[in-house]
Amino acid sequence: MIVIDTHVLVWAVEGDPRLGETASLMIEDAAANGRVLVPAIALWEIAMLVAKDRLALAQDIRTWTERVLELDGIEIAPLAPSISLDAVSLPGTFHADPADRMIVATARYYQATLLTADRQILAYAAAGHLIARDAQG
């Protein structure tokens, strides 16, 4: 099972070359087994980026989201109370971005590998608080 970060979801759906070949294969393999989780907060984050004109998608946000929800093997991980609470009290030192904290807490909750290119999250994983893989590698 893998959890994918917001930008990884966008890269995968949009066919962005920043998504590394290894990461792409990880997503394909996990999806084939119905084991790709997208944190619910990631959809909110994408919608916010689109609304602020910081992200352009191939389709309008509602159509794009519907397309994501129809992909085989992709499941939206709900924002469970324990994820919300863990996001507030992550061990070690982690930055304050609420979406990143929810995404990290989601991966920790499911004891899954988080696929990300976020250097702060990868450093947090290197400190032993999370299992993560670089999506560009």
C-alpha positions in Angstrom: 0.0 0.0 0.0 1.2 3.5 -0.8 -0.1 7.0 0.0 0.6 9.6 -2.6 1.3 13.2 -1.9 -0.8 16.0 -3.6 1.8 16.8 -6.3 2.4 13.1 -7.0 -1.3 12.7 -7.7 -1.3 15.7 -10.1 1.9 14.4 -11.8 0.5 10.9 -12.2 -2.9 12.0 -13.6 -1.5 14.7 -15.8 1.4 12.6 -17.1 4.0 15.0 -15.8 7.6 13.9 -16.5 8.7 15.0 -13.0 7.2 11.8 -11.8 10.1 9.3 -11.8 9.9 6.0 -13.6 10.3 4.0 -10.4 7.5 6.1 -8.7 5.3 5.6 -11.7 5.8 1.8 -11.5 5.1 1.8 -7.8 1.8 3.6 -8.4 0.9 1.2 -11.3 1.8 -1.9 -9.2 -0.1 -0.6 -6.1 -3.1 0.4 -8.2 -3.3 -3.1 -9.7 -3.7 -4.4 -6.2 -6.2 -1.6 -5.2 -3.7 -0.2 -2.7 -3.1 3.5 -3.7 -4.5 5.9 -1.1 -5.0 9.6 -1.7 -5.5 11.6 1.4 -8.8 13.5 1.3 -6.9 16.7 2.1 -5.0 16.4 -1.2 -8.2 17.0 -3.2 -8.8 20.1 -1.1 -5.2 21.3 -1.6 -5.5 20.8 -5.4 -8.8 22.7 -5.5 -7.2 25.5 -3.5 -4.2 25.7 -5.9 -6.5 25.8 -8.9 -8.7 28.5 -7.3 -5.6 30.6 -6.6 -4.3 30.1 -10.2 -1.2 28.4 -8.9 -2.1 25.1 -10.7 -3.6 24.5 -14.1 -5.2 21.2 -14.9 -6.1 19.7 -18.2 -9.8 19.8 -17.2 -11.9 21.9 -14.8 -11.4 20.8 -11.2 -14.7 19.0 -10.8 -14.3 16.9 -13.9 -10.6 16.2 -13.0 -11.6 15.0 -9.5 -14.4 12.8 -10.9 -11.8 11.3 -13.3 -9.5 10.6 -10.4 -12.3 9.0 -8.3 -13.0 6.6 -11.2 -9.4 5.4 -11.6 -9.0 1.7 -10.7 -7.0 1.0 -7.6 -7.2 4.6 -6.3 -9.0 5.1 -3.0 -9.6 8.3 -1.1 -8.4 8.0 2.5 -10.9 9.8 4.7 -9.8 12.3 7.3 -10.3 10.1 10.4 -10.3 11.6 13.8 -7.1 9.8 14.7 -5.4 11.2 11.6 -6.4 14.8 12.6 -5.1 14.3 16.1 -1.8 12.7 15.0 -1.3 15.6 12.5 -1.2 18.0 15.5 1.3 15.9 17.5 3.7 14.4 15.0 6.8 13.2 16.6 10.1 15.0 16.1 10.3 18.3 14.3 8.0 19.0 11.3 6.9 22.2 9.6 3.5 23.8 10.2 1.8 23.3 6.8 -1.6 21.7 7.7 -2.0 19.8 4.4 1.5 18.3 4.7 0.8 17.4 8.3 -2.4 15.6 7.4 -0.8 13.8 4.5 2.1 12.6 6.7 -0.4 11.6 9.5 -2.4 9.6 6.9 0.6 7.6 5.8 1.5 7.0 9.4 -2.0 5.9 10.3 -2.1 3.4 7.4 1.6 2.4 8.1 2.1 2.9 4.4 4.9 4.3 2.3 4.4 8.0 1.3 5.4 8.8 -2.3 6.5 12.4 -2.4 9.1 14.8 -3.8 8.7 17.2 -0.9 12.2 17.5 0.6 11.0 18.4 4.1 8.8 15.3 4.2 11.7 13.2 2.9 14.0 14.6 5.6 11.3 13.8 8.2 11.2 10.2 6.9 15.0 10.0 7.0 14.8 11.0 10.7 12.8 7.8 11.2 9.3 9.2 11.7 7.8 8.0 8.4 8.4 5.6 5.5 8.7 7.7 2.3 10.1 7.3 -1.2 11.2 10.1 -3.5 8.7 10.4 -6.4 11.4 11.8 -8.7 13.9 9.0 -8.2 
